[in-house]
Amino acid sequence: MTTAELAGLARSRLRLIPAVPEVPPETPYDHVANGAQLLLAAEAALDRLGMIGNGDDDATEVRETIRGAQARLLKALFLLSASA
């Protein structure tokens, strides 16, 4: 196949993908919950990359900072849900 044929094939396949419906705006609670999830993912990435428990503990301070931020976000979620 030529480059032009491949490009035409790609364009025709992209037309098969339906339009994504508009995502509703997030509430403040949603933003805080998403932030907490991102911090959990960041902490998991430190483990996955072997930056924690590697003898040198290169990222121990980073992990403690992530955990502190997680605690603050979880408290904010608790307060937001209590006030709703």
mmCIF file of the N, C-alpha and C atoms, coordinates in Angstrom:
data_MODEL
# 
_entry.id   MODEL 
# 
loop_
_atom_site.group_PDB 
_atom_site.id 
_atom_site.type_symbol 
_atom_site.label_atom_id 
_atom_site.label_alt_id 
_atom_site.label_comp_id 
_atom_site.label_asym_id 
_atom_site.label_entity_id 
_atom_site.label_seq_id 
_atom_site.pdbx_PDB_ins_code 
_atom_site.Cartn_x 
_atom_site.Cartn_y 
_atom_site.Cartn_z 
_atom_site.occupancy 
_atom_site.B_iso_or_equiv 
_atom_site.pdbx_formal_charge 
_atom_site.auth_seq_id 
_atom_site.auth_comp_id 
_atom_site.auth_asym_id 
_atom_site.auth_atom_id 
_atom_site.pdbx_PDB_model_num 
ATOM 1   N N  . MET A 1 1  ? 0.840   -1.189 0.000  1.00 0.00 ? 1  MET A N  1 
ATOM 2   C CA . MET A 1 1  ? 0.000   0.000  0.000  1.00 0.00 ? 1  MET A CA 1 
ATOM 3   C C  . MET A 1 1  ? 0.878   1.244  0.000  1.00 0.00 ? 1  MET A C  1 
ATOM 4   N N  . THR A 1 2  ? 0.417   2.232  -0.717 1.00 0.00 ? 2  THR A N  1 
ATOM 5   C CA . THR A 1 2  ? 1.148   3.483  -0.750 1.00 0.00 ? 2  THR A CA 1 
ATOM 6   C C  . THR A 1 2  ? 0.782   4.328  0.469  1.00 0.00 ? 2  THR A C  1 
ATOM 7   N N  . THR A 1 3  ? 1.565   5.364  0.682  1.00 0.00 ? 3  THR A N  1 
ATOM 8   C CA . THR A 1 3  ? 1.297   6.270  1.802  1.00 0.00 ? 3  THR A CA 1 
ATOM 9   C C  . THR A 1 3  ? -0.067  6.931  1.648  1.00 0.00 ? 3  THR A C  1 
ATOM 10  N N  . ALA A 1 4  ? -0.409  7.303  0.443  1.00 0.00 ? 4  ALA A N  1 
ATOM 11  C CA . ALA A 1 4  ? -1.706  7.958  0.195  1.00 0.00 ? 4  ALA A CA 1 
ATOM 12  C C  . ALA A 1 4  ? -2.854  6.988  0.490  1.00 0.00 ? 4  ALA A C  1 
ATOM 13  N N  . GLU A 1 5  ? -2.685  5.727  0.118  1.00 0.00 ? 5  GLU A N  1 
ATOM 14  C CA . GLU A 1 5  ? -3.727  4.734  0.393  1.00 0.00 ? 5  GLU A CA 1 
ATOM 15  C C  . GLU A 1 5  ? -3.883  4.502  1.894  1.00 0.00 ? 5  GLU A C  1 
ATOM 16  N N  . LEU A 1 6  ? -2.758  4.437  2.602  1.00 0.00 ? 6  LEU A N  1 
ATOM 17  C CA . LEU A 1 6  ? -2.817  4.271  4.053  1.00 0.00 ? 6  LEU A CA 1 
ATOM 18  C C  . LEU A 1 6  ? -3.489  5.465  4.722  1.00 0.00 ? 6  LEU A C  1 
ATOM 19  N N  . ALA A 1 7  ? -3.176  6.671  4.247  1.00 0.00 ? 7  ALA A N  1 
ATOM 20  C CA . ALA A 1 7  ? -3.791  7.875  4.804  1.00 0.00 ? 7  ALA A CA 1 
ATOM 21  C C  . ALA A 1 7  ? -5.295  7.863  4.551  1.00 0.00 ? 7  ALA A C  1 
ATOM 22  N N  . GLY A 1 8  ? -5.709  7.445  3.340  1.00 0.00 ? 8  GLY A N  1 
ATOM 23  C CA . GLY A 1 8  ? -7.138  7.359  3.034  1.00 0.00 ? 8  GLY A CA 1 
ATOM 24  C C  . GLY A 1 8  ? -7.838  6.338  3.908  1.00 0.00 ? 8  GLY A C  1 
ATOM 25  N N  . LEU A 1 9  ? -7.179  5.209  4.150  1.00 0.00 ? 9  LEU A N  1 
ATOM 26  C CA . LEU A 1 9  ? -7.747  4.182  5.021  1.00 0.00 ? 9  LEU A CA 1 
ATOM 27  C C  . LEU A 1 9  ? -7.902  4.699  6.446  1.00 0.00 ? 9  LEU A C  1 
ATOM 28  N N  . ALA A 1 10 ? -6.887  5.397  6.938  1.00 0.00 ? 10 ALA A N  1 
ATOM 29  C CA . ALA A 1 10 ? -6.946  5.952  8.294  1.00 0.00 ? 10 ALA A CA 1 
ATOM 30  C C  . ALA A 1 10 ? -8.084  6.954  8.414  1.00 0.00 ? 10 ALA A C  1 
ATOM 31  N N  . ARG A 1 11 ? -8.239  7.820  7.395  1.00 0.00 ? 11 ARG A N  1 
ATOM 32  C CA . ARG A 1 11 ? -9.323  8.812  7.432  1.00 0.00 ? 11 ARG A CA 1 
ATOM 33  C C  . ARG A 1 11 ? -10.691 8.137  7.435  1.00 0.00 ? 11 ARG A C  1 
ATOM 34  N N  . SER A 1 12 ? -10.836 7.091  6.628  1.00 0.00 ? 12 SER A N  1 
ATOM 35  C CA . SER A 1 12 ? -12.140 6.412  6.580  1.00 0.00 ? 12 SER A CA 1 
ATOM 36  C C  . SER A 1 12 ? -12.449 5.726  7.907  1.00 0.00 ? 12 SER A C  1 
ATOM 37  N N  . ARG A 1 13 ? -11.432 5.185  8.567  1.00 0.00 ? 13 ARG A N  1 
ATOM 38  C CA . ARG A 1 13 ? -11.662 4.545  9.866  1.00 0.00 ? 13 ARG A CA 1 
ATOM 39  C C  . ARG A 1 13 ? -11.967 5.567  10.946 1.00 0.00 ? 13 ARG A C  1 
ATOM 40  N N  . LEU A 1 14 ? -11.332 6.723  10.882 1.00 0.00 ? 14 LEU A N  1 
ATOM 41  C CA . LEU A 1 14 ? -11.603 7.766  11.868 1.00 0.00 ? 14 LEU A CA 1 
ATOM 42  C C  . LEU A 1 14 ? -13.044 8.252  11.763 1.00 0.00 ? 14 LEU A C  1 
ATOM 43  N N  . ARG A 1 15 ? -13.601 8.232  10.569 1.00 0.00 ? 15 ARG A N  1 
ATOM 44  C CA . ARG A 1 15 ? -14.997 8.652  10.404 1.00 0.00 ? 15 ARG A CA 1 
ATOM 45  C C  . ARG A 1 15 ? -15.960 7.682  11.072 1.00 0.00 ? 15 ARG A C  1 
ATOM 46  N N  . LEU A 1 16 ? -15.496 6.447  11.333 1.00 0.00 ? 16 LEU A N  1 
ATOM 47  C CA . LEU A 1 16 ? -16.352 5.459  11.975 1.00 0.00 ? 16 LEU A CA 1 
ATOM 48  C C  . LEU A 1 16 ? -16.485 5.696  13.479 1.00 0.00 ? 16 LEU A C  1 
ATOM 49  N N  . ILE A 1 17 ? -15.562 6.475  14.053 1.00 0.00 ? 17 ILE A N  1 
ATOM 50  C CA . ILE A 1 17 ? -15.593 6.742  15.490 1.00 0.00 ? 17 ILE A CA 1 
ATOM 51  C C  . ILE A 1 17 ? -16.697 7.767  15.756 1.00 0.00 ? 17 ILE A C  1 
ATOM 52  N N  . PRO A 1 18 ? -17.665 7.424  16.602 1.00 0.00 ? 18 PRO A N  1 
ATOM 53  C CA . PRO A 1 18 ? -18.753 8.373  16.874 1.00 0.00 ? 18 PRO A CA 1 
ATOM 54  C C  . PRO A 1 18 ? -18.239 9.585  17.654 1.00 0.00 ? 18 PRO A C  1 
ATOM 55  N N  . ALA A 1 19 ? -18.918 10.673 17.482 1.00 0.00 ? 19 ALA A N  1 
ATOM 56  C CA . ALA A 1 19 ? -18.564 11.884 18.224 1.00 0.00 ? 19 ALA A CA 1 
ATOM 57  C C  . ALA A 1 19 ? -18.770 11.644 19.714 1.00 0.00 ? 19 ALA A C  1 
ATOM 58  N N  . VAL A 1 20 ? -17.859 12.142 20.505 1.00 0.00 ? 20 VAL A N  1 
ATOM 59  C CA . VAL A 1 20 ? -17.945 11.978 21.956 1.00 0.00 ? 20 VAL A CA 1 
ATOM 60  C C  . VAL A 1 20 ? -18.964 12.977 22.490 1.00 0.00 ? 20 VAL A C  1 
ATOM 61  N N  . PRO A 1 21 ? -19.914 12.503 23.270 1.00 0.00 ? 21 PRO A N  1 
ATOM 62  C CA . PRO A 1 21 ? -20.888 13.449 23.828 1.00 0.00 ? 21 PRO A CA 1 
ATOM 63  C C  . PRO A 1 21 ? -20.191 14.420 24.779 1.00 0.00 ? 21 PRO A C  1 
ATOM 64  N N  . GLU A 1 22 ? -20.760 15.572 24.903 1.00 0.00 ? 22 GLU A N  1 
ATOM 65  C CA . GLU A 1 22 ? -20.162 16.588 25.768 1.00 0.00 ? 22 GLU A CA 1 
ATOM 66  C C  . GLU A 1 22 ? -20.175 16.112 27.210 1.00 0.00 ? 22 GLU A C  1 
ATOM 67  N N  . VAL A 1 23 ? -19.034 16.267 27.847 1.00 0.00 ? 23 VAL A N  1 
ATOM 68  C CA . VAL A 1 23 ? -18.902 15.844 29.241 1.00 0.00 ? 23 VAL A CA 1 
ATOM 69  C C  . VAL A 1 23 ? -19.455 16.955 30.125 1.00 0.00 ? 23 VAL A C  1 
ATOM 70  N N  . PRO A 1 24 ? -20.309 16.612 31.073 1.00 0.00 ? 24 PRO A N  1 
ATOM 71  C CA . PRO A 1 24 ? -20.853 17.660 31.943 1.00 0.00 ? 24 PRO A CA 1 
ATOM 72  C C  . PRO A 1 24 ? -19.744 18.275 32.795 1.00 0.00 ? 24 PRO A C  1 
ATOM 73  N N  . PRO A 1 25 ? -19.897 19.533 33.162 1.00 0.00 ? 25 PRO A N  1 
ATOM 74  C CA . PRO A 1 25 ? -18.861 20.170 33.982 1.00 0.00 ? 25 PRO A CA 1 
ATOM 75  C C  . PRO A 1 25 ? -18.733 19.473 35.341 1.00 0.00 ? 25 PRO A C  1 
ATOM 76  N N  . GLU A 1 26 ? -17.513 19.472 35.856 1.00 0.00 ? 26 GLU A N  1 
ATOM 77  C CA . GLU A 1 26 ? -17.278 18.823 37.149 1.00 0.00 ? 26 GLU A CA 1 
ATOM 78  C C  . GLU A 1 26 ? -17.616 19.769 38.291 1.00 0.00 ? 26 GLU A C  1 
ATOM 79  N N  . THR A 1 27 ? -18.082 19.166 39.356 1.00 0.00 ? 27 THR A N  1 
ATOM 80  C CA . THR A 1 27 ? -18.341 19.930 40.572 1.00 0.00 ? 27 THR A CA 1 
ATOM 81  C C  . THR A 1 27 ? -17.021 20.076 41.334 1.00 0.00 ? 27 THR A C  1 
ATOM 82  N N  . PRO A 1 28 ? -16.965 20.974 42.315 1.00 0.00 ? 28 PRO A N  1 
ATOM 83  C CA . PRO A 1 28 ? -15.763 21.054 43.145 1.00 0.00 ? 28 PRO A CA 1 
ATOM 84  C C  . PRO A 1 28 ? -15.426 19.699 43.788 1.00 0.00 ? 28 PRO A C  1 
ATOM 85  N N  . TYR A 1 29 ? -16.455 18.965 44.207 1.00 0.00 ? 29 TYR A N  1 
ATOM 86  C CA . TYR A 1 29 ? -16.240 17.638 44.799 1.00 0.00 ? 29 TYR A CA 1 
ATOM 87  C C  . TYR A 1 29 ? -15.536 16.728 43.793 1.00 0.00 ? 29 TYR A C  1 
ATOM 88  N N  . ASP A 1 30 ? -15.988 16.764 42.530 1.00 0.00 ? 30 ASP A N  1 
ATOM 89  C CA . ASP A 1 30 ? -15.379 15.937 41.492 1.00 0.00 ? 30 ASP A CA 1 
ATOM 90  C C  . ASP A 1 30 ? -13.909 16.297 41.290 1.00 0.00 ? 30 ASP A C  1 
ATOM 91  N N  . HIS A 1 31 ? -13.602 17.594 41.293 1.00 0.00 ? 31 HIS A N  1 
ATOM 92  C CA . HIS A 1 31 ? -12.220 18.035 41.111 1.00 0.00 ? 31 HIS A CA 1 
ATOM 93  C C  . HIS A 1 31 ? -11.334 17.501 42.239 1.00 0.00 ? 31 HIS A C  1 
ATOM 94  N N  . VAL A 1 32 ? -11.815 17.605 43.460 1.00 0.00 ? 32 VAL A N  1 
ATOM 95  C CA . VAL A 1 32 ? -11.037 17.133 44.606 1.00 0.00 ? 32 VAL A CA 1 
ATOM 96  C C  . VAL A 1 32 ? -10.876 15.615 44.537 1.00 0.00 ? 32 VAL A C  1 
ATOM 97  N N  . ALA A 1 33 ? -11.944 14.901 44.184 1.00 0.00 ? 33 ALA A N  1 
ATOM 98  C CA . ALA A 1 33 ? -11.870 13.441 44.070 1.00 0.00 ? 33 ALA A CA 1 
ATOM 99  C C  . ALA A 1 33 ? -10.891 13.031 42.977 1.00 0.00 ? 33 ALA A C  1 
ATOM 100 N N  . ASN A 1 34 ? -10.909 13.726 41.849 1.00 0.00 ? 34 ASN A N  1 
ATOM 101 C CA . ASN A 1 34 ? -9.968  13.419 40.774 1.00 0.00 ? 34 ASN A CA 1 
ATOM 102 C C  . ASN A 1 34 ? -8.529  13.703 41.189 1.00 0.00 ? 34 ASN A C  1 
ATOM 103 N N  . GLY A 1 35 ? -8.331  14.768 41.942 1.00 0.00 ? 35 GLY A N  1 
ATOM 104 C CA . GLY A 1 35 ? -6.993  15.064 42.448 1.00 0.00 ? 35 GLY A CA 1 
ATOM 105 C C  . GLY A 1 35 ? -6.485  13.966 43.371 1.00 0.00 ? 35 GLY A C  1 
ATOM 106 N N  . ALA A 1 36 ? -7.366  13.457 44.230 1.00 0.00 ? 36 ALA A N  1 
ATOM 107 C CA . ALA A 1 36 ? -6.983  12.365 45.128 1.00 0.00 ? 36 ALA A CA 1 
ATOM 108 C C  . ALA A 1 36 ? -6.614  11.118 44.325 1.00 0.00 ? 36 ALA A C  1 
ATOM 109 N N  . GLN A 1 37 ? -7.366  10.826 43.275 1.00 0.00 ? 37 GLN A N  1 
ATOM 110 C CA . GLN A 1 37 ? -7.060  9.666  42.437 1.00 0.00 ? 37 GLN A CA 1 
ATOM 111 C C  . GLN A 1 37 ? -5.724  9.826  41.725 1.00 0.00 ? 37 GLN A C  1 
ATOM 112 N N  . LEU A 1 38 ? -5.423  11.040 41.265 1.00 0.00 ? 38 LEU A N  1 
ATOM 113 C CA . LEU A 1 38 ? -4.134  11.277 40.612 1.00 0.00 ? 38 LEU A CA 1 
ATOM 114 C C  . LEU A 1 38 ? -2.974  11.086 41.585 1.00 0.00 ? 38 LEU A C  1 
ATOM 115 N N  . LEU A 1 39 ? -3.160  11.509 42.824 1.00 0.00 ? 39 LEU A N  1 
ATOM 116 C CA . LEU A 1 39 ? -2.109  11.316 43.819 1.00 0.00 ? 39 LEU A CA 1 
ATOM 117 C C  . LEU A 1 39 ? -1.913  9.832  44.133 1.00 0.00 ? 39 LEU A C  1 
ATOM 118 N N  . LEU A 1 40 ? -2.995  9.069  44.185 1.00 0.00 ? 40 LEU A N  1 
ATOM 119 C CA . LEU A 1 40 ? -2.862  7.619  44.385 1.00 0.00 ? 40 LEU A CA 1 
ATOM 120 C C  . LEU A 1 40 ? -2.087  6.995  43.229 1.00 0.00 ? 40 LEU A C  1 
ATOM 121 N N  . ALA A 1 41 ? -2.358  7.452  42.013 1.00 0.00 ? 41 ALA A N  1 
ATOM 122 C CA . ALA A 1 41 ? -1.647  6.938  40.840 1.00 0.00 ? 41 ALA A CA 1 
ATOM 123 C C  . ALA A 1 41 ? -0.168  7.327  40.889 1.00 0.00 ? 41 ALA A C  1 
ATOM 124 N N  . ALA A 1 42 ? 0.130   8.527  41.362 1.00 0.00 ? 42 ALA A N  1 
ATOM 125 C CA . ALA A 1 42 ? 1.522   8.969  41.465 1.00 0.00 ? 42 ALA A CA 1 
ATOM 126 C C  . ALA A 1 42 ? 2.283   8.123  42.476 1.00 0.00 ? 42 ALA A C  1 
ATOM 127 N N  . GLU A 1 43 ? 1.639   7.831  43.592 1.00 0.00 ? 43 GLU A N  1 
ATOM 128 C CA . GLU A 1 43 ? 2.297   6.995  44.609 1.00 0.00 ? 43 GLU A CA 1 
ATOM 129 C C  . GLU A 1 43 ? 2.541   5.586  44.059 1.00 0.00 ? 43 GLU A C  1 
ATOM 130 N N  . ALA A 1 44 ? 1.565   5.048  43.343 1.00 0.00 ? 44 ALA A N  1 
ATOM 131 C CA . ALA A 1 44 ? 1.732   3.720  42.741 1.00 0.00 ? 44 ALA A CA 1 
ATOM 132 C C  . ALA A 1 44 ? 2.864   3.727  41.720 1.00 0.00 ? 44 ALA A C  1 
ATOM 133 N N  . ALA A 1 45 ? 3.004   4.834  40.992 1.00 0.00 ? 45 ALA A N  1 
ATOM 134 C CA . ALA A 1 45 ? 4.081   4.935  40.002 1.00 0.00 ? 45 ALA A CA 1 
ATOM 135 C C  . ALA A 1 45 ? 5.449   4.914  40.675 1.00 0.00 ? 45 ALA A C  1 
ATOM 136 N N  . LEU A 1 46 ? 5.562   5.539  41.839 1.00 0.00 ? 46 LEU A N  1 
ATOM 137 C CA . LEU A 1 46 ? 6.832   5.497  42.564 1.00 0.00 ? 46 LEU A CA 1 
ATOM 138 C C  . LEU A 1 46 ? 7.216   4.055  42.898 1.00 0.00 ? 46 LEU A C  1 
ATOM 139 N N  . ASP A 1 47 ? 6.246   3.283  43.339 1.00 0.00 ? 47 ASP A N  1 
ATOM 140 C CA . ASP A 1 47 ? 6.498   1.872  43.642 1.00 0.00 ? 47 ASP A CA 1 
ATOM 141 C C  . ASP A 1 47 ? 6.869   1.103  42.379 1.00 0.00 ? 47 ASP A C  1 
ATOM 142 N N  . ARG A 1 48 ? 6.092   1.340  41.318 1.00 0.00 ? 48 ARG A N  1 
ATOM 143 C CA . ARG A 1 48 ? 6.299   0.620  40.068 1.00 0.00 ? 48 ARG A CA 1 
ATOM 144 C C  . ARG A 1 48 ? 7.680   0.915  39.479 1.00 0.00 ? 48 ARG A C  1 
ATOM 145 N N  . LEU A 1 49 ? 8.144   2.146  39.621 1.00 0.00 ? 49 LEU A N  1 
ATOM 146 C CA . LEU A 1 49 ? 9.441   2.535  39.082 1.00 0.00 ? 49 LEU A CA 1 
ATOM 147 C C  . LEU A 1 49 ? 10.598  2.117  39.993 1.00 0.00 ? 49 LEU A C  1 
ATOM 148 N N  . GLY A 1 50 ? 10.261  1.541  41.133 1.00 0.00 ? 50 GLY A N  1 
ATOM 149 C CA . GLY A 1 50 ? 11.305  1.079  42.050 1.00 0.00 ? 50 GLY A CA 1 
ATOM 150 C C  . GLY A 1 50 ? 12.009  2.203  42.790 1.00 0.00 ? 50 GLY A C  1 
ATOM 151 N N  . MET A 1 51 ? 11.329  3.314  42.962 1.00 0.00 ? 51 MET A N  1 
ATOM 152 C CA . MET A 1 51 ? 11.945  4.458  43.626 1.00 0.00 ? 51 MET A CA 1 
ATOM 153 C C  . MET A 1 51 ? 11.726  4.429  45.132 1.00 0.00 ? 51 MET A C  1 
ATOM 154 N N  . ILE A 1 52 ? 10.925  3.489  45.607 1.00 0.00 ? 52 ILE A N  1 
ATOM 155 C CA . ILE A 1 52 ? 10.673  3.339  47.032 1.00 0.00 ? 52 ILE A CA 1 
ATOM 156 C C  . ILE A 1 52 ? 11.174  1.960  47.439 1.00 0.00 ? 52 ILE A C  1 
ATOM 157 N N  . GLY A 1 53 ? 11.832  1.894  48.584 1.00 0.00 ? 53 GLY A N  1 
ATOM 158 C CA . GLY A 1 53 ? 12.305  0.612  49.082 1.00 0.00 ? 53 GLY A CA 1 
ATOM 159 C C  . GLY A 1 53 ? 13.466  0.052  48.293 1.00 0.00 ? 53 GLY A C  1 
ATOM 160 N N  . ASN A 1 54 ? 14.240  0.924  47.659 1.00 0.00 ? 54 ASN A N  1 
ATOM 161 C CA . ASN A 1 54 ? 15.364  0.470  46.862 1.00 0.00 ? 54 ASN A CA 1 
ATOM 162 C C  . ASN A 1 54 ? 16.693  0.544  47.610 1.00 0.00 ? 54 ASN A C  1 
ATOM 163 N N  . GLY A 1 55 ? 16.633  0.690  48.905 1.00 0.00 ? 55 GLY A N  1 
ATOM 164 C CA . GLY A 1 55 ? 17.853  0.802  49.703 1.00 0.00 ? 55 GLY A CA 1 
ATOM 165 C C  . GLY A 1 55 ? 18.237  2.249  49.949 1.00 0.00 ? 55 GLY A C  1 
ATOM 166 N N  . ASP A 1 56 ? 18.189  3.044  48.902 1.00 0.00 ? 56 ASP A N  1 
ATOM 167 C CA . ASP A 1 56 ? 18.522  4.466  49.039 1.00 0.00 ? 56 ASP A CA 1 
ATOM 168 C C  . ASP A 1 56 ? 17.298  5.290  49.408 1.00 0.00 ? 56 ASP A C  1 
ATOM 169 N N  . ASP A 1 57 ? 16.114  4.726  49.138 1.00 0.00 ? 57 ASP A N  1 
ATOM 170 C CA . ASP A 1 57 ? 14.856  5.444  49.378 1.00 0.00 ? 57 ASP A CA 1 
ATOM 171 C C  . ASP A 1 57 ? 14.893  6.850  48.788 1.00 0.00 ? 57 ASP A C  1 
ATOM 172 N N  . ASP A 1 58 ? 15.219  6.906  47.500 1.00 0.00 ? 58 ASP A N  1 
ATOM 173 C CA . ASP A 1 58 ? 15.347  8.178  46.795 1.00 0.00 ? 58 ASP A CA 1 
ATOM 174 C C  . ASP A 1 58 ? 14.102  9.043  46.887 1.00 0.00 ? 58 ASP A C  1 
ATOM 175 N N  . ALA A 1 59 ? 12.957  8.417  46.852 1.00 0.00 ? 59 ALA A N  1 
ATOM 176 C CA . ALA A 1 59 ? 11.714  9.186  46.754 1.00 0.00 ? 59 ALA A CA 1 
ATOM 177 C C  . ALA A 1 59 ? 10.868  9.124  48.021 1.00 0.00 ? 59 ALA A C  1 
ATOM 178 N N  . THR A 1 60 ? 11.478  8.788  49.152 1.00 0.00 ? 60 THR A N  1 
ATOM 179 C CA . THR A 1 60 ? 10.701  8.698  50.386 1.00 0.00 ? 60 THR A CA 1 
ATOM 180 C C  . THR A 1 60 ? 10.058  10.033 50.725 1.00 0.00 ? 60 THR A C  1 
ATOM 181 N N  . GLU A 1 61 ? 10.797  11.112 50.546 1.00 0.00 ? 61 GLU A N  1 
ATOM 182 C CA . GLU A 1 61 ? 10.247  12.442 50.845 1.00 0.00 ? 61 GLU A CA 1 
ATOM 183 C C  . GLU A 1 61 ? 9.099   12.775 49.896 1.00 0.00 ? 61 GLU A C  1 
ATOM 184 N N  . VAL A 1 62 ? 9.240   12.368 48.635 1.00 0.00 ? 62 VAL A N  1 
ATOM 185 C CA . VAL A 1 62 ? 8.163   12.600 47.663 1.00 0.00 ? 62 VAL A CA 1 
ATOM 186 C C  . VAL A 1 62 ? 6.926   11.814 48.078 1.00 0.00 ? 62 VAL A C  1 
ATOM 187 N N  . ARG A 1 63 ? 7.125   10.566 48.498 1.00 0.00 ? 63 ARG A N  1 
ATOM 188 C CA . ARG A 1 63 ? 5.982   9.740  48.919 1.00 0.00 ? 63 ARG A CA 1 
ATOM 189 C C  . ARG A 1 63 ? 5.284   10.368 50.121 1.00 0.00 ? 63 ARG A C  1 
ATOM 190 N N  . GLU A 1 64 ? 6.027   10.859 51.073 1.00 0.00 ? 64 GLU A N  1 
ATOM 191 C CA . GLU A 1 64 ? 5.417   11.488 52.251 1.00 0.00 ? 64 GLU A CA 1 
ATOM 192 C C  . GLU A 1 64 ? 4.650   12.748 51.863 1.00 0.00 ? 64 GLU A C  1 
ATOM 193 N N  . THR A 1 65 ? 5.163   13.492 50.898 1.00 0.00 ? 65 THR A N  1 
ATOM 194 C CA . THR A 1 65 ? 4.460   14.681 50.418 1.00 0.00 ? 65 THR A CA 1 
ATOM 195 C C  . THR A 1 65 ? 3.165   14.286 49.719 1.00 0.00 ? 65 THR A C  1 
ATOM 196 N N  . ILE A 1 66 ? 3.222   13.242 48.904 1.00 0.00 ? 66 ILE A N  1 
ATOM 197 C CA . ILE A 1 66 ? 2.018   12.748 48.228 1.00 0.00 ? 66 ILE A CA 1 
ATOM 198 C C  . ILE A 1 66 ? 0.990   12.299 49.260 1.00 0.00 ? 66 ILE A C  1 
ATOM 199 N N  . ARG A 1 67 ? 1.429   11.579 50.277 1.00 0.00 ? 67 ARG A N  1 
ATOM 200 C CA . ARG A 1 67 ? 0.500   11.094 51.298 1.00 0.00 ? 67 ARG A CA 1 
ATOM 201 C C  . ARG A 1 67 ? -0.118  12.251 52.080 1.00 0.00 ? 67 ARG A C  1 
ATOM 202 N N  . GLY A 1 68 ? 0.658   13.296 52.338 1.00 0.00 ? 68 GLY A N  1 
ATOM 203 C CA . GLY A 1 68 ? 0.109   14.470 53.012 1.00 0.00 ? 68 GLY A CA 1 
ATOM 204 C C  . GLY A 1 68 ? -0.953  15.148 52.168 1.00 0.00 ? 68 GLY A C  1 
ATOM 205 N N  . ALA A 1 69 ? -0.692  15.249 50.866 1.00 0.00 ? 69 ALA A N  1 
ATOM 206 C CA . ALA A 1 69 ? -1.681  15.848 49.962 1.00 0.00 ? 69 ALA A CA 1 
ATOM 207 C C  . ALA A 1 69 ? -2.932  14.973 49.875 1.00 0.00 ? 69 ALA A C  1 
ATOM 208 N N  . GLN A 1 70 ? -2.739  13.659 49.845 1.00 0.00 ? 70 GLN A N  1 
ATOM 209 C CA . GLN A 1 70 ? -3.884  12.747 49.828 1.00 0.00 ? 70 GLN A CA 1 
ATOM 210 C C  . GLN A 1 70 ? -4.754  12.948 51.065 1.00 0.00 ? 70 GLN A C  1 
ATOM 211 N N  . ALA A 1 71 ? -4.118  13.052 52.211 1.00 0.00 ? 71 ALA A N  1 
ATOM 212 C CA . ALA A 1 71 ? -4.872  13.224 53.457 1.00 0.00 ? 71 ALA A CA 1 
ATOM 213 C C  . ALA A 1 71 ? -5.681  14.513 53.427 1.00 0.00 ? 71 ALA A C  1 
ATOM 214 N N  . ARG A 1 72 ? -5.086  15.582 52.919 1.00 0.00 ? 72 ARG A N  1 
ATOM 215 C CA . ARG A 1 72 ? -5.804  16.858 52.848 1.00 0.00 ? 72 ARG A CA 1 
ATOM 216 C C  . ARG A 1 72 ? -6.989  16.782 51.882 1.00 0.00 ? 72 ARG A C  1 
ATOM 217 N N  . LEU A 1 73 ? -6.777  16.122 50.737 1.00 0.00 ? 73 LEU A N  1 
ATOM 218 C CA . LEU A 1 73 ? -7.870  15.990 49.773 1.00 0.00 ? 73 LEU A CA 1 
ATOM 219 C C  . LEU A 1 73 ? -8.993  15.108 50.314 1.00 0.00 ? 73 LEU A C  1 
ATOM 220 N N  . LEU A 1 74 ? -8.632  14.032 50.994 1.00 0.00 ? 74 LEU A N  1 
ATOM 221 C CA . LEU A 1 74 ? -9.660  13.158 51.557 1.00 0.00 ? 74 LEU A CA 1 
ATOM 222 C C  . LEU A 1 74 ? -10.450 13.873 52.646 1.00 0.00 ? 74 LEU A C  1 
ATOM 223 N N  . LYS A 1 75 ? -9.768  14.703 53.437 1.00 0.00 ? 75 LYS A N  1 
ATOM 224 C CA . LYS A 1 75 ? -10.489 15.497 54.433 1.00 0.00 ? 75 LYS A CA 1 
ATOM 225 C C  . LYS A 1 75 ? -11.421 16.491 53.752 1.00 0.00 ? 75 LYS A C  1 
ATOM 226 N N  . ALA A 1 76 ? -10.950 17.113 52.673 1.00 0.00 ? 76 ALA A N  1 
ATOM 227 C CA . ALA A 1 76 ? -11.797 18.051 51.923 1.00 0.00 ? 76 ALA A CA 1 
ATOM 228 C C  . ALA A 1 76 ? -13.016 17.333 51.361 1.00 0.00 ? 76 ALA A C  1 
ATOM 229 N N  . LEU A 1 77 ? -12.828 16.110 50.845 1.00 0.00 ? 77 LEU A N  1 
ATOM 230 C CA . LEU A 1 77 ? -13.958 15.333 50.324 1.00 0.00 ? 77 LEU A CA 1 
ATOM 231 C C  . LEU A 1 77 ? -14.959 15.045 51.431 1.00 0.00 ? 77 LEU A C  1 
ATOM 232 N N  . PHE A 1 78 ? -14.453 14.676 52.595 1.00 0.00 ? 78 PHE A N  1 
ATOM 233 C CA . PHE A 1 78 ? -15.321 14.409 53.733 1.00 0.00 ? 78 PHE A CA 1 
ATOM 234 C C  . PHE A 1 78 ? -16.137 15.641 54.098 1.00 0.00 ? 78 PHE A C  1 
ATOM 235 N N  . LEU A 1 79 ? -15.458 16.793 54.181 1.00 0.00 ? 79 LEU A N  1 
ATOM 236 C CA . LEU A 1 79 ? -16.152 18.039 54.528 1.00 0.00 ? 79 LEU A CA 1 
ATOM 237 C C  . LEU A 1 79 ? -17.153 18.446 53.461 1.00 0.00 ? 79 LEU A C  1 
ATOM 238 N N  . LEU A 1 80 ? -16.778 18.269 52.180 1.00 0.00 ? 80 LEU A N  1 
ATOM 239 C CA . LEU A 1 80 ? -17.711 18.610 51.098 1.00 0.00 ? 80 LEU A CA 1 
ATOM 240 C C  . LEU A 1 80 ? -18.948 17.722 51.119 1.00 0.00 ? 80 LEU A C  1 
ATOM 241 N N  . SER A 1 81 ? -18.757 16.432 51.382 1.00 0.00 ? 81 SER A N  1 
ATOM 242 C CA . SER A 1 81 ? -19.917 15.534 51.397 1.00 0.00 ? 81 SER A CA 1 
ATOM 243 C C  . SER A 1 81 ? -20.772 15.765 52.641 1.00 0.00 ? 81 SER A C  1 
ATOM 244 N N  . ALA A 1 82 ? -20.167 16.193 53.735 1.00 0.00 ? 82 ALA A N  1 
ATOM 245 C CA . ALA A 1 82 ? -20.938 16.468 54.950 1.00 0.00 ? 82 ALA A CA 1 
ATOM 246 C C  . ALA A 1 82 ? -21.781 17.730 54.798 1.00 0.00 ? 82 ALA A C  1 
ATOM 247 N N  . SER A 1 83 ? -21.300 18.682 54.018 1.00 0.00 ? 83 SER A N  1 
ATOM 248 C CA . SER A 1 83 ? -22.032 19.942 53.852 1.00 0.00 ? 83 SER A CA 1 
ATOM 249 C C  . SER A 1 83 ? -23.098 19.861 52.776 1.00 0.00 ? 83 SER A C  1 
ATOM 250 N N  . ALA A 1 84 ? -23.091 18.785 52.013 1.00 0.00 ? 84 ALA A N  1 
ATOM 251 C CA . ALA A 1 84 ? -24.076 18.646 50.905 1.00 0.00 ? 84 ALA A CA 1 
ATOM 252 C C  . ALA A 1 84 ? -25.416 18.168 51.406 1.00 0.00 ? 84 ALA A C  1 
# 
